[in-house]
Amino acid sequence: MLAKIWKKLLMLILIIACMFNVIIKLVNNLSLDDKLTSSARYIQEEQNKREVNIK
């Protein structure tokens, strides 16, 4: 009887922890626009570095 209660309690804690983890990741996730802007900026900087090294 006690084992069943512990099992259900621990399963509930596990589910809550997983949901909390997913929600935190979704809330702190950068927007797609920010990611694309950052990627474009990085690519442009790398191309500029290559052009400087070639010259």
N, CA, C and O atoms as a CHARMM CRD file, in Angstrom:
* protein
*
  220
    1    1 MET  N      0.82500  -1.18900   0.00000 PROA 1      0.00000
    2    1 MET  CA     0.00000   0.00000   0.00000 PROA 1      0.00000
    3    1 MET  C      0.87400   1.25900   0.00000 PROA 1      0.00000
    4    1 MET  O      0.66500   2.17200  -0.79900 PROA 1      0.00000
    5    2 LEU  N      1.85100   1.29100   0.90600 PROA 2      0.00000
    6    2 LEU  CA     2.73600   2.44600   0.99500 PROA 2      0.00000
    7    2 LEU  C      3.56700   2.60800  -0.28100 PROA 2      0.00000
    8    2 LEU  O      3.83800   3.72700  -0.71700 PROA 2      0.00000
    9    3 ALA  N      3.96800   1.47800  -0.87500 PROA 3      0.00000
   10    3 ALA  CA     4.76300   1.52500  -2.10800 PROA 3      0.00000
   11    3 ALA  C      3.96400   2.14700  -3.24900 PROA 3      0.00000
   12    3 ALA  O      4.51900   2.90400  -4.04600 PROA 3      0.00000
   13    4 LYS  N      2.67800   1.84100  -3.33900 PROA 4      0.00000
   14    4 LYS  CA     1.83700   2.40700  -4.40000 PROA 4      0.00000
   15    4 LYS  C      1.70700   3.91800  -4.24100 PROA 4      0.00000
   16    4 LYS  O      1.72600   4.65800  -5.22400 PROA 4      0.00000
   17    5 ILE  N      1.57400   4.36500  -3.00000 PROA 5      0.00000
   18    5 ILE  CA     1.45800   5.80700  -2.75200 PROA 5      0.00000
   19    5 ILE  C      2.74600   6.51400  -3.14900 PROA 5      0.00000
   20    5 ILE  O      2.70600   7.55900  -3.79800 PROA 5      0.00000
   21    6 TRP  N      3.89700   5.94600  -2.76100 PROA 6      0.00000
   22    6 TRP  CA     5.18500   6.54000  -3.11900 PROA 6      0.00000
   23    6 TRP  C      5.38000   6.56300  -4.63000 PROA 6      0.00000
   24    6 TRP  O      5.87300   7.54200  -5.19000 PROA 6      0.00000
   25    7 LYS  N      4.98700   5.47700  -5.27700 PROA 7      0.00000
   26    7 LYS  CA     5.14200   5.39500  -6.73300 PROA 7      0.00000
   27    7 LYS  C      4.31900   6.47900  -7.41500 PROA 7      0.00000
   28    7 LYS  O      4.80800   7.13600  -8.33300 PROA 7      0.00000
   29    8 LYS  N      3.08100   6.67500  -6.98200 PROA 8      0.00000
   30    8 LYS  CA     2.22600   7.70700  -7.57900 PROA 8      0.00000
   31    8 LYS  C      2.75900   9.09900  -7.27400 PROA 8      0.00000
   32    8 LYS  O      2.74100   9.97700  -8.13600 PROA 8      0.00000
   33    9 LEU  N      3.23000   9.30000  -6.05700 PROA 9      0.00000
   34    9 LEU  CA     3.77100  10.59700  -5.67700 PROA 9      0.00000
   35    9 LEU  C      5.02000  10.93800  -6.49900 PROA 9      0.00000
   36    9 LEU  O      5.15200  12.05300  -7.00500 PROA 9      0.00000
   37   10 LEU  N      5.91900   9.98300  -6.62500 PROA 10     0.00000
   38   10 LEU  CA     7.14100  10.22300  -7.39800 PROA 10     0.00000
   39   10 LEU  C      6.84300  10.41300  -8.88400 PROA 10     0.00000
   40   10 LEU  O      7.50900  11.20100  -9.55700 PROA 10     0.00000
   41   11 MET  N      5.85200   9.69700  -9.39100 PROA 11     0.00000
   42   11 MET  CA     5.45900   9.87300 -10.79500 PROA 11     0.00000
   43   11 MET  C      4.88500  11.27200 -11.01100 PROA 11     0.00000
   44   11 MET  O      5.16500  11.90600 -12.02900 PROA 11     0.00000
   45   12 LEU  N      4.09200  11.75200 -10.07000 PROA 12     0.00000
   46   12 LEU  CA     3.53800  13.09700 -10.16000 PROA 12     0.00000
   47   12 LEU  C      4.65100  14.14200 -10.11800 PROA 12     0.00000
   48   12 LEU  O      4.62600  15.10800 -10.88100 PROA 12     0.00000
   49   13 ILE  N      5.61800  13.95300  -9.23700 PROA 13     0.00000
   50   13 ILE  CA     6.75700  14.88600  -9.15900 PROA 13     0.00000
   51   13 ILE  C      7.55000  14.87000 -10.46000 PROA 13     0.00000
   52   13 ILE  O      7.98200  15.92100 -10.93500 PROA 13     0.00000
   53   14 LEU  N      7.74400  13.70100 -11.03300 PROA 14     0.00000
   54   14 LEU  CA     8.46900  13.59100 -12.30400 PROA 14     0.00000
   55   14 LEU  C      7.73600  14.31100 -13.42600 PROA 14     0.00000
   56   14 LEU  O      8.35700  15.02600 -14.21200 PROA 14     0.00000
   57   15 ILE  N      6.44300  14.13500 -13.50800 PROA 15     0.00000
   58   15 ILE  CA     5.64200  14.79400 -14.55800 PROA 15     0.00000
   59   15 ILE  C      5.70100  16.30900 -14.38700 PROA 15     0.00000
   60   15 ILE  O      5.86900  17.03600 -15.36600 PROA 15     0.00000
   61   16 ILE  N      5.56600  16.78500 -13.16200 PROA 16     0.00000
   62   16 ILE  CA     5.62500  18.22900 -12.91300 PROA 16     0.00000
   63   16 ILE  C      7.00100  18.77600 -13.28600 PROA 16     0.00000
   64   16 ILE  O      7.09700  19.84900 -13.88300 PROA 16     0.00000
   65   17 ALA  N      8.05700  18.05800 -12.94300 PROA 17     0.00000
   66   17 ALA  CA     9.41700  18.50800 -13.27100 PROA 17     0.00000
   67   17 ALA  C      9.62300  18.57400 -14.78500 PROA 17     0.00000
   68   17 ALA  O     10.23100  19.52000 -15.28500 PROA 17     0.00000
   69   18 CYS  N      9.12800  17.58800 -15.50700 PROA 18     0.00000
   70   18 CYS  CA     9.26800  17.58600 -16.97300 PROA 18     0.00000
   71   18 CYS  C      8.49200  18.73800 -17.59900 PROA 18     0.00000
   72   18 CYS  O      8.99100  19.41500 -18.49800 PROA 18     0.00000
   73   19 MET  N      7.28200  18.95500 -17.12600 PROA 19     0.00000
   74   19 MET  CA     6.47600  20.05900 -17.65800 PROA 19     0.00000
   75   19 MET  C      7.13700  21.39700 -17.35300 PROA 19     0.00000
   76   19 MET  O      7.16000  22.28600 -18.20400 PROA 19     0.00000
   77   20 PHE  N      7.67000  21.54700 -16.15200 PROA 20     0.00000
   78   20 PHE  CA     8.35800  22.77700 -15.77100 PROA 20     0.00000
   79   20 PHE  C      9.55900  23.01600 -16.68300 PROA 20     0.00000
   80   20 PHE  O      9.79000  24.14200 -17.12400 PROA 20     0.00000
   81   21 ASN  N     10.31600  21.97200 -16.96300 PROA 21     0.00000
   82   21 ASN  CA    11.48900  22.07100 -17.83100 PROA 21     0.00000
   83   21 ASN  C     11.09900  22.51400 -19.24100 PROA 21     0.00000
   84   21 ASN  O     11.74500  23.38800 -19.81900 PROA 21     0.00000
   85   22 VAL  N     10.06000  21.91900 -19.78600 PROA 22     0.00000
   86   22 VAL  CA     9.60900  22.26900 -21.13500 PROA 22     0.00000
   87   22 VAL  C      9.11300  23.71200 -21.18000 PROA 22     0.00000
   88   22 VAL  O      9.43200  24.45000 -22.11300 PROA 22     0.00000
   89   23 ILE  N      8.34300  24.11300 -20.18700 PROA 23     0.00000
   90   23 ILE  CA     7.80500  25.47600 -20.16800 PROA 23     0.00000
   91   23 ILE  C      8.92900  26.49800 -20.05400 PROA 23     0.00000
   92   23 ILE  O      8.90000  27.52700 -20.73000 PROA 23     0.00000
   93   24 ILE  N      9.91000  26.22900 -19.21200 PROA 24     0.00000
   94   24 ILE  CA    11.04700  27.15100 -19.07300 PROA 24     0.00000
   95   24 ILE  C     11.78700  27.28400 -20.39800 PROA 24     0.00000
   96   24 ILE  O     12.17100  28.38900 -20.78200 PROA 24     0.00000
   97   25 LYS  N     11.99000  26.17600 -21.09800 PROA 25     0.00000
   98   25 LYS  CA    12.68500  26.23000 -22.39000 PROA 25     0.00000
   99   25 LYS  C     11.88600  27.00300 -23.42100 PROA 25     0.00000
  100   25 LYS  O     12.46900  27.73600 -24.22100 PROA 25     0.00000
  101   26 LEU  N     10.57100  26.86000 -23.42600 PROA 26     0.00000
  102   26 LEU  CA     9.74200  27.59500 -24.37700 PROA 26     0.00000
  103   26 LEU  C      9.72700  29.08600 -24.07000 PROA 26     0.00000
  104   26 LEU  O      9.76400  29.90700 -24.98600 PROA 26     0.00000
  105   27 VAL  N      9.67400  29.43900 -22.80400 PROA 27     0.00000
  106   27 VAL  CA     9.62000  30.84700 -22.41900 PROA 27     0.00000
  107   27 VAL  C     10.94000  31.54100 -22.71700 PROA 27     0.00000
  108   27 VAL  O     10.95000  32.68300 -23.17700 PROA 27     0.00000
  109   28 ASN  N     12.04800  30.86600 -22.46200 PROA 28     0.00000
  110   28 ASN  CA    13.36500  31.48700 -22.65400 PROA 28     0.00000
  111   28 ASN  C     13.88700  31.35800 -24.07400 PROA 28     0.00000
  112   28 ASN  O     14.97700  31.84900 -24.36900 PROA 28     0.00000
  113   29 ASN  N     13.15200  30.72000 -24.95000 PROA 29     0.00000
  114   29 ASN  CA    13.59000  30.51100 -26.31900 PROA 29     0.00000
  115   29 ASN  C     13.58200  31.83600 -27.08000 PROA 29     0.00000
  116   29 ASN  O     12.64100  32.62000 -26.96400 PROA 29     0.00000
  117   30 LEU  N     14.61900  32.07500 -27.84700 PROA 30     0.00000
  118   30 LEU  CA    14.67300  33.27100 -28.67600 PROA 30     0.00000
  119   30 LEU  C     13.65800  33.16100 -29.80900 PROA 30     0.00000
  120   30 LEU  O     13.33200  32.06300 -30.26100 PROA 30     0.00000
  121   31 SER  N     13.17400  34.28700 -30.25300 PROA 31     0.00000
  122   31 SER  CA    12.23500  34.26900 -31.35600 PROA 31     0.00000
  123   31 SER  C     12.96400  33.89200 -32.64600 PROA 31     0.00000
  124   31 SER  O     14.18200  34.03000 -32.75200 PROA 31     0.00000
  125   32 LEU  N     12.20300  33.42300 -33.60700 PROA 32     0.00000
  126   32 LEU  CA    12.77800  33.01200 -34.88900 PROA 32     0.00000
  127   32 LEU  C     13.45600  34.19100 -35.57000 PROA 32     0.00000
  128   32 LEU  O     14.51300  34.03100 -36.18100 PROA 32     0.00000
  129   33 ASP  N     12.86300  35.36500 -35.47200 PROA 33     0.00000
  130   33 ASP  CA    13.44600  36.55800 -36.09400 PROA 33     0.00000
  131   33 ASP  C     14.82100  36.85700 -35.50200 PROA 33     0.00000
  132   33 ASP  O     15.75700  37.18200 -36.23300 PROA 33     0.00000
  133   34 ASP  N     14.94200  36.74900 -34.19000 PROA 34     0.00000
  134   34 ASP  CA    16.24400  36.98900 -33.55000 PROA 34     0.00000
  135   34 ASP  C     17.27400  35.96400 -33.98900 PROA 34     0.00000
  136   34 ASP  O     18.43100  36.31100 -34.22600 PROA 34     0.00000
  137   35 LYS  N     16.86700  34.70500 -34.09900 PROA 35     0.00000
  138   35 LYS  CA    17.79200  33.65700 -34.53500 PROA 35     0.00000
  139   35 LYS  C     18.26000  33.89300 -35.96200 PROA 35     0.00000
  140   35 LYS  O     19.44700  33.75600 -36.25800 PROA 35     0.00000
  141   36 LEU  N     17.33100  34.24900 -36.85100 PROA 36     0.00000
  142   36 LEU  CA    17.70400  34.48200 -38.24900 PROA 36     0.00000
  143   36 LEU  C     18.61400  35.69100 -38.37700 PROA 36     0.00000
  144   36 LEU  O     19.57500  35.66400 -39.14600 PROA 36     0.00000
  145   37 THR  N     18.32500  36.74600 -37.63700 PROA 37     0.00000
  146   37 THR  CA    19.16400  37.94500 -37.67500 PROA 37     0.00000
  147   37 THR  C     20.56700  37.63100 -37.17300 PROA 37     0.00000
  148   37 THR  O     21.55800  38.06800 -37.75800 PROA 37     0.00000
  149   38 SER  N     20.64200  36.87600 -36.09500 PROA 38     0.00000
  150   38 SER  CA    21.94200  36.50300 -35.54400 PROA 38     0.00000
  151   38 SER  C     22.73300  35.65200 -36.53400 PROA 38     0.00000
  152   38 SER  O     23.93400  35.85900 -36.70900 PROA 38     0.00000
  153   39 SER  N     22.07200  34.70200 -37.17800 PROA 39     0.00000
  154   39 SER  CA    22.74500  33.84800 -38.15800 PROA 39     0.00000
  155   39 SER  C     23.24000  34.65300 -39.34700 PROA 39     0.00000
  156   39 SER  O     24.36300  34.45600 -39.81100 PROA 39     0.00000
  157   40 ALA  N     22.40600  35.55900 -39.84000 PROA 40     0.00000
  158   40 ALA  CA    22.80100  36.37700 -40.98700 PROA 40     0.00000
  159   40 ALA  C     23.98900  37.26000 -40.63000 PROA 40     0.00000
  160   40 ALA  O     24.90400  37.42900 -41.43500 PROA 40     0.00000
  161   41 ARG  N     23.97700  37.82000 -39.42900 PROA 41     0.00000
  162   41 ARG  CA    25.07500  38.66600 -38.98400 PROA 41     0.00000
  163   41 ARG  C     26.37000  37.85400 -38.89700 PROA 41     0.00000
  164   41 ARG  O     27.42800  38.32800 -39.30900 PROA 41     0.00000
  165   42 TYR  N     26.28800  36.63700 -38.36500 PROA 42     0.00000
  166   42 TYR  CA    27.46800  35.77300 -38.23900 PROA 42     0.00000
  167   42 TYR  C     28.03300  35.42300 -39.61300 PROA 42     0.00000
  168   42 TYR  O     29.24300  35.49800 -39.82600 PROA 42     0.00000
  169   43 ILE  N     27.15900  35.04100 -40.54500 PROA 43     0.00000
  170   43 ILE  CA    27.60900  34.67900 -41.89900 PROA 43     0.00000
  171   43 ILE  C     28.27300  35.86300 -42.57100 PROA 43     0.00000
  172   43 ILE  O     29.29800  35.71000 -43.23600 PROA 43     0.00000
  173   44 GLN  N     27.69100  37.05300 -42.40100 PROA 44     0.00000
  174   44 GLN  CA    28.26600  38.23900 -43.01600 PROA 44     0.00000
  175   44 GLN  C     29.64100  38.55500 -42.42000 PROA 44     0.00000
  176   44 GLN  O     30.56000  38.93400 -43.14600 PROA 44     0.00000
  177   45 GLU  N     29.78000  38.40200 -41.11400 PROA 45     0.00000
  178   45 GLU  CA    31.07700  38.63900 -40.47800 PROA 45     0.00000
  179   45 GLU  C     32.11900  37.64900 -40.96800 PROA 45     0.00000
  180   45 GLU  O     33.26400  38.03100 -41.21100 PROA 45     0.00000
  181   46 GLU  N     31.74400  36.38400 -41.11700 PROA 46     0.00000
  182   46 GLU  CA    32.68100  35.37400 -41.61100 PROA 46     0.00000
  183   46 GLU  C     33.10500  35.66900 -43.04800 PROA 46     0.00000
  184   46 GLU  O     34.27500  35.50600 -43.39500 PROA 46     0.00000
  185   47 GLN  N     32.16400  36.10200 -43.88300 PROA 47     0.00000
  186   47 GLN  CA    32.50600  36.43900 -45.26300 PROA 47     0.00000
  187   47 GLN  C     33.44100  37.64400 -45.31000 PROA 47     0.00000
  188   47 GLN  O     34.36000  37.69200 -46.12700 PROA 47     0.00000
  189   48 ASN  N     33.20400  38.61400 -44.43500 PROA 48     0.00000
  190   48 ASN  CA    34.08800  39.78500 -44.38600 PROA 48     0.00000
  191   48 ASN  C     35.48700  39.38600 -43.94600 PROA 48     0.00000
  192   48 ASN  O     36.46500  39.92200 -44.46800 PROA 48     0.00000
  193   49 LYS  N     35.61000  38.46500 -43.00400 PROA 49     0.00000
  194   49 LYS  CA    36.91900  37.99500 -42.55100 PROA 49     0.00000
  195   49 LYS  C     37.64700  37.28600 -43.68600 PROA 49     0.00000
  196   49 LYS  O     38.85100  37.46900 -43.86100 PROA 49     0.00000
  197   50 ARG  N     36.92600  36.48100 -44.45600 PROA 50     0.00000
  198   50 ARG  CA    37.54500  35.77900 -45.58000 PROA 50     0.00000
  199   50 ARG  C     38.02100  36.74100 -46.64700 PROA 50     0.00000
  200   50 ARG  O     39.09300  36.55800 -47.22200 PROA 50     0.00000
  201   51 GLU  N     37.21500  37.78100 -46.91800 PROA 51     0.00000
  202   51 GLU  CA    37.59800  38.76900 -47.92000 PROA 51     0.00000
  203   51 GLU  C     38.86100  39.51200 -47.47500 PROA 51     0.00000
  204   51 GLU  O     39.72900  39.80600 -48.29800 PROA 51     0.00000
  205   52 VAL  N     38.96700  39.81200 -46.19900 PROA 52     0.00000
  206   52 VAL  CA    40.14600  40.51700 -45.68300 PROA 52     0.00000
  207   52 VAL  C     41.37900  39.61000 -45.77900 PROA 52     0.00000
  208   52 VAL  O     42.47000  40.08300 -46.09800 PROA 52     0.00000
  209   53 ASN  N     41.21200  38.31900 -45.50800 PROA 53     0.00000
  210   53 ASN  CA    42.33100  37.37500 -45.57300 PROA 53     0.00000
  211   53 ASN  C     42.77100  37.14700 -47.00700 PROA 53     0.00000
  212   53 ASN  O     43.95600  36.92000 -47.25300 PROA 53     0.00000
  213   54 ILE  N     41.85400  37.20100 -47.95900 PROA 54     0.00000
  214   54 ILE  CA    42.19800  36.99200 -49.36500 PROA 54     0.00000
  215   54 ILE  C     42.98500  38.17400 -49.90700 PROA 54     0.00000
  216   54 ILE  O     43.91100  37.99000 -50.69600 PROA 54     0.00000
  217   55 LYS  N     42.62600  39.39000 -49.49100 PROA 55     0.00000
  218   55 LYS  CA    43.27200  40.58900 -50.03300 PROA 55     0.00000
  219   55 LYS  C     44.63100  40.75200 -49.50400 PROA 55     0.00000
  220   55 LYS  O     45.32000  41.71000 -49.85500 PROA 55     0.00000
